[in-house]
Every structure is written in structure tokens, then in C-alpha cells.
């Protein structure tokens, strides 16, 4: 693979990771700060406050699944070893 193709692939993968991070942060922020301010009025899901459950547990599971899907389908395995030139031996 030529360097320009490697750089194009790396930029695409970097954009995907940054977009997923922004999505995860937005999910975390909205769910963490939108479920009430008064602890006496908290609702609980599986023993956790609703804000914590949705922002930290569901958000982490969701982003883990999205990352797995992206790595499986959109990322390319790139050989980082230098290719041997014809006629040369790098021993």
C-alpha cells in the first residue's frame, strides 16, 4: 500500500473515531444532566440513579457496540512493516 493510500485510510479512521467520541460525549452530557437536580426525586434503574444508568452504563455499552461495528466494517488492517525492495535483503 502506498503512503498516500495509508494516509487517506488513517484520516478516514481518525474521523470515524472522533465522530464517535463526540457522539458518546453528547450522549453522556445530555443524559447525565437532564434527569433532575433534586436527589430526593431520583428514579432508579437496577438500583442506580436514572441519570447514572443511562449516561454511564447504557452509554458505555452503546459506544462499545458502535466501536466494534466500526472497527469490524470500516477499518482496514495496514501492514506497518516496511516492504522489502526487489533485490535487497534486510537481514
TIRO-2110 file (N, C-alpha, C; in Angstrom, 1 decimal):
// TIRO-2110
0.8, -1.2, 0.0, N, 1, A
0.0, 0.0, 0.0, CA, 1, A
0.9, 1.2, 0.0, C, 1, A
0.6, 2.2, -0.8, N, 2, A
1.4, 3.4, -0.9, CA, 2, A
1.1, 4.3, 0.3, C, 2, A
2.0, 5.2, 0.5, N, 3, A
1.9, 6.1, 1.7, CA, 3, A
0.6, 7.0, 1.6, C, 3, A
0.3, 7.5, 0.4, N, 4, A
-0.9, 8.3, 0.2, CA, 4, A
-2.2, 7.5, 0.5, C, 4, A
-2.2, 6.3, 0.1, N, 5, A
-3.4, 5.4, 0.4, CA, 5, A
-3.4, 5.2, 1.9, C, 5, A
-2.3, 5.0, 2.6, N, 6, A
-2.3, 4.7, 4.0, CA, 6, A
-2.8, 6.0, 4.7, C, 6, A
-2.3, 7.2, 4.3, N, 7, A
-2.7, 8.4, 4.9, CA, 7, A
-4.2, 8.6, 4.8, C, 7, A
-4.7, 8.3, 3.6, N, 8, A
-6.2, 8.5, 3.3, CA, 8, A
-7.0, 7.6, 4.2, C, 8, A
-6.5, 6.4, 4.4, N, 9, A
-7.2, 5.4, 5.3, CA, 9, A
-7.1, 5.9, 6.7, C, 9, A
-6.0, 6.3, 7.1, N, 10, A
-5.8, 6.8, 8.5, CA, 10, A
-6.7, 8.0, 8.8, C, 10, A
-6.8, 8.9, 7.8, N, 11, A
-7.6, 10.1, 8.1, CA, 11, A
-9.1, 9.7, 8.2, C, 11, A
-9.5, 8.8, 7.4, N, 12, A
-10.9, 8.3, 7.4, CA, 12, A
-11.2, 7.7, 8.8, C, 12, A
-10.3, 6.8, 9.2, N, 13, A
-10.5, 6.1, 10.5, CA, 13, A
-10.4, 7.1, 11.7, C, 13, A
-9.6, 8.1, 11.6, N, 14, A
-9.5, 9.1, 12.6, CA, 14, A
-10.8, 9.9, 12.7, C, 14, A
-11.3, 10.3, 11.6, N, 15, A
-12.6, 11.0, 11.5, CA, 15, A
-13.7, 10.2, 12.2, C, 15, A
-13.7, 8.9, 11.9, N, 16, A
-14.8, 8.0, 12.5, CA, 16, A
-14.6, 7.9, 14.0, C, 16, A
-13.4, 7.8, 14.5, N, 17, A
-13.2, 7.7, 16.0, CA, 17, A
-13.6, 9.1, 16.6, C, 17, A
-13.2, 10.2, 16.0, N, 18, A
-13.5, 11.5, 16.6, CA, 18, A
-15.0, 11.7, 16.6, C, 18, A
-15.7, 11.3, 15.5, N, 19, A
-17.2, 11.4, 15.4, CA, 19, A
-17.8, 10.6, 16.5, C, 19, A
-17.4, 9.4, 16.7, N, 20, A
-17.9, 8.5, 17.7, CA, 20, A
-17.7, 9.1, 19.1, C, 20, A
-16.5, 9.6, 19.4, N, 21, A
-16.2, 10.2, 20.7, CA, 21, A
-17.1, 11.4, 20.9, C, 21, A
-17.4, 12.3, 19.9, N, 22, A
-18.3, 13.4, 20.1, CA, 22, A
-19.7, 12.9, 20.4, C, 22, A
-20.1, 11.9, 19.7, N, 23, A
-21.4, 11.3, 19.9, CA, 23, A
-21.6, 10.7, 21.3, C, 23, A
-20.5, 10.0, 21.8, N, 24, A
-20.6, 9.5, 23.1, CA, 24, A
-20.6, 10.6, 24.2, C, 24, A
-19.8, 11.6, 24.0, N, 25, A
-19.8, 12.8, 24.9, CA, 25, A
-21.1, 13.5, 25.0, C, 25, A
-21.7, 13.7, 23.8, N, 26, A
-23.0, 14.3, 23.7, CA, 26, A
-24.1, 13.5, 24.5, C, 26, A
-24.1, 12.1, 24.2, N, 27, A
-25.0, 11.2, 24.9, CA, 27, A
-24.8, 11.3, 26.4, C, 27, A
-23.5, 11.2, 26.9, N, 28, A
-23.2, 11.3, 28.3, CA, 28, A
-23.7, 12.6, 28.9, C, 28, A
-23.4, 13.7, 28.2, N, 29, A
-23.7, 15.0, 28.8, CA, 29, A
-25.3, 15.2, 28.9, C, 29, A
-26.0, 14.9, 27.9, N, 30, A
-27.4, 15.1, 27.9, CA, 30, A
-28.1, 14.2, 28.9, C, 30, A
-27.7, 12.9, 28.9, N, 31, A
-28.4, 12.0, 29.9, CA, 31, A
-27.9, 12.3, 31.3, C, 31, A
-26.7, 12.7, 31.5, N, 32, A
-26.2, 12.9, 32.9, CA, 32, A
-26.8, 14.2, 33.5, C, 32, A
-27.1, 15.2, 32.7, N, 33, A
-27.6, 16.4, 33.3, CA, 33, A
-29.1, 16.7, 33.0, C, 33, A
-29.8, 15.7, 32.4, N, 34, A
-31.2, 16.0, 32.2, CA, 34, A
-32.2, 15.2, 33.0, C, 34, A
-31.7, 14.5, 34.0, N, 35, A
-32.6, 13.7, 34.8, CA, 35, A
-32.8, 14.3, 36.2, C, 35, A
-32.9, 15.6, 36.4, N, 36, A
-33.3, 16.2, 37.6, CA, 36, A
-32.1, 16.6, 38.5, C, 36, A
-32.4, 17.5, 39.3, N, 37, A
-31.3, 18.1, 40.2, CA, 37, A
-31.5, 17.7, 41.7, C, 37, A
-32.7, 17.3, 42.0, N, 38, A
-33.0, 17.0, 43.4, CA, 38, A
-32.9, 15.5, 43.7, C, 38, A
-31.9, 15.1, 44.5, N, 39, A
-31.7, 13.7, 44.8, CA, 39, A
-32.9, 13.0, 45.4, C, 39, A
-33.7, 13.7, 46.1, N, 40, A
-34.9, 13.1, 46.7, CA, 40, A
-36.0, 12.7, 45.6, C, 40, A
-35.8, 13.2, 44.4, N, 41, A
-36.8, 12.9, 43.4, CA, 41, A
-36.2, 11.9, 42.3, C, 41, A
-35.0, 11.4, 42.6, N, 42, A
-34.4, 10.5, 41.6, CA, 42, A
-35.2, 9.2, 41.4, C, 42, A
-35.2, 8.8, 40.2, N, 43, A
-35.8, 7.4, 39.9, CA, 43, A
-34.6, 6.5, 39.7, C, 43, A
-34.8, 5.2, 40.0, N, 44, A
-33.7, 4.3, 40.0, CA, 44, A
-34.0, 3.2, 38.9, C, 44, A
-32.9, 2.7, 38.3, N, 45, A
-33.0, 1.6, 37.3, CA, 45, A
-31.9, 0.6, 37.7, C, 45, A
-32.4, -0.6, 38.1, N, 46, A
-31.5, -1.6, 38.6, CA, 46, A
-30.6, -1.1, 39.8, C, 46, A
-31.2, -0.3, 40.6, N, 47, A
-30.5, 0.2, 41.8, CA, 47, A
-29.6, 1.4, 41.6, C, 47, A
-29.5, 1.8, 40.3, N, 48, A
-28.7, 3.0, 40.0, CA, 48, A
-29.6, 4.2, 39.8, C, 48, A
-29.1, 5.4, 40.1, N, 49, A
-29.9, 6.6, 39.7, CA, 49, A
-30.1, 6.6, 38.2, C, 49, A
-31.2, 7.1, 37.8, N, 50, A
-31.6, 7.0, 36.3, CA, 50, A
-30.5, 7.8, 35.5, C, 50, A
-30.0, 8.9, 36.0, N, 51, A
-29.0, 9.6, 35.2, CA, 51, A
-27.7, 8.8, 35.0, C, 51, A
-27.3, 8.1, 36.1, N, 52, A
-26.1, 7.3, 36.0, CA, 52, A
-26.3, 6.1, 35.1, C, 52, A
-27.4, 5.5, 35.3, N, 53, A
-27.6, 4.3, 34.5, CA, 53, A
-27.6, 4.6, 33.0, C, 53, A
-28.3, 5.6, 32.6, N, 54, A
-28.4, 5.9, 31.1, CA, 54, A
-27.1, 6.6, 30.6, C, 54, A
-26.4, 7.4, 31.4, N, 55, A
-25.2, 8.1, 30.9, CA, 55, A
-24.0, 7.2, 30.9, C, 55, A
-23.8, 6.5, 32.0, N, 56, A
-22.6, 5.7, 32.2, CA, 56, A
-22.7, 4.2, 31.7, C, 56, A
-23.8, 3.6, 32.1, N, 57, A
-23.9, 2.1, 31.8, CA, 57, A
-24.4, 1.9, 30.4, C, 57, A
-25.6, 2.5, 30.0, N, 58, A
-26.1, 2.3, 28.7, CA, 58, A
-25.2, 3.0, 27.7, C, 58, A
-24.7, 4.2, 28.0, N, 59, A
-23.8, 4.9, 27.1, CA, 59, A
-22.5, 4.1, 26.8, C, 59, A
-21.9, 3.5, 27.8, N, 60, A
-20.7, 2.8, 27.6, CA, 60, A
-21.0, 1.5, 26.8, C, 60, A
-22.1, 0.8, 27.1, N, 61, A
-22.4, -0.4, 26.3, CA, 61, A
-22.7, 0.0, 24.8, C, 61, A
-23.4, 1.1, 24.6, N, 62, A
-23.8, 1.5, 23.3, CA, 62, A
-22.6, 1.9, 22.5, C, 62, A
-21.7, 2.7, 23.1, N, 63, A
-20.5, 3.1, 22.3, CA, 63, A
-19.5, 2.0, 22.1, C, 63, A
-19.5, 1.0, 23.0, N, 64, A
-18.7, -0.2, 22.8, CA, 64, A
-19.2, -1.0, 21.6, C, 64, A
-20.5, -1.1, 21.4, N, 65, A
-21.0, -1.8, 20.3, CA, 65, A
-20.8, -1.1, 19.0, C, 65, A
-21.0, 0.3, 19.0, N, 66, A
-20.7, 1.1, 17.8, CA, 66, A
-19.3, 1.0, 17.4, C, 66, A
-18.4, 1.1, 18.4, N, 67, A
-16.9, 1.0, 18.1, CA, 67, A
-16.6, -0.4, 17.4, C, 67, A
-17.2, -1.4, 18.0, N, 68, A
-16.9, -2.8, 17.4, CA, 68, A
-17.4, -2.9, 16.0, C, 68, A
-18.6, -2.3, 15.7, N, 69, A
-19.1, -2.3, 14.4, CA, 69, A
-18.2, -1.5, 13.4, C, 69, A
-17.8, -0.4, 13.9, N, 70, A
-17.0, 0.5, 13.0, CA, 70, A
-15.6, -0.2, 12.7, C, 70, A
-15.0, -0.8, 13.7, N, 71, A
-13.7, -1.4, 13.6, CA, 71, A
-13.9, -2.6, 12.7, C, 71, A
-14.9, -3.4, 12.8, N, 72, A
-15.1, -4.6, 12.0, CA, 72, A
-15.4, -4.3, 10.6, C, 72, A
-16.2, -3.2, 10.3, N, 73, A
-16.6, -3.0, 8.9, CA, 73, A
-15.9, -1.9, 8.2, C, 73, A
-15.4, -0.9, 8.9, N, 74, A
-14.9, 0.3, 8.2, CA, 74, A
-13.3, 0.5, 8.4, C, 74, A
-12.7, -0.2, 9.3, N, 75, A
-11.3, -0.1, 9.5, CA, 75, A
-10.5, -1.1, 8.6, C, 75, A
-9.3, -0.7, 8.2, N, 76, A
-8.5, -1.6, 7.4, CA, 76, A
-7.3, -2.0, 8.1, C, 76, A
-6.9, -3.2, 8.0, N, 77, A
-5.7, -3.7, 8.6, CA, 77, A
-4.5, -3.3, 7.7, C, 77, A
-3.6, -2.5, 8.2, N, 78, A
-2.5, -1.9, 7.5, CA, 78, A
-1.2, -2.5, 8.0, C, 78, A
-0.4, -3.1, 7.1, N, 79, A
0.9, -3.6, 7.5, CA, 79, A
1.9, -2.5, 7.7, C, 79, A
2.4, -2.3, 8.9, N, 80, A
3.3, -1.2, 9.2, CA, 80, A
4.8, -1.6, 9.0, C, 80, A
5.1, -2.8, 8.6, N, 81, A
6.4, -3.2, 8.3, CA, 81, A
6.8, -2.6, 7.0, C, 81, A
8.0, -2.2, 6.8, N, 82, A
8.5, -1.7, 5.5, CA, 82, A
8.6, -2.9, 4.6, C, 82, A
8.2, -2.6, 3.3, N, 83, A
8.3, -3.6, 2.3, CA, 83, A
9.7, -3.7, 1.9, C, 83, A
10.1, -5.0, 1.6, N, 84, A
11.5, -5.2, 1.1, CA, 84, A
11.5, -4.8, -0.3, C, 84, A
12.5, -4.1, -0.7, N, 85, A
12.7, -3.7, -2.1, CA, 85, A
13.2, -4.9, -2.9, C, 85, A
12.9, -4.9, -4.2, N, 86, A
13.4, -6.0, -5.0, CA, 86, A
14.9, -6.1, -5.0, C, 86, A
15.4, -7.3, -4.7, N, 87, A
16.9, -7.5, -4.7, CA, 87, A
17.6, -7.2, -3.4, C, 87, A
16.9, -6.5, -2.5, N, 88, A
17.6, -6.2, -1.2, CA, 88, A
17.1, -7.2, -0.1, C, 88, A
18.0, -7.4, 0.8, N, 89, A
17.7, -8.3, 1.9, CA, 89, A
18.0, -7.5, 3.2, C, 89, A
17.0, -7.4, 4.1, N, 90, A
17.2, -6.6, 5.3, CA, 90, A
17.6, -7.4, 6.5, C, 90, A
18.3, -8.5, 6.3, N, 91, A
18.8, -9.3, 7.4, CA, 91, A
19.8, -8.6, 8.2, C, 91, A
END
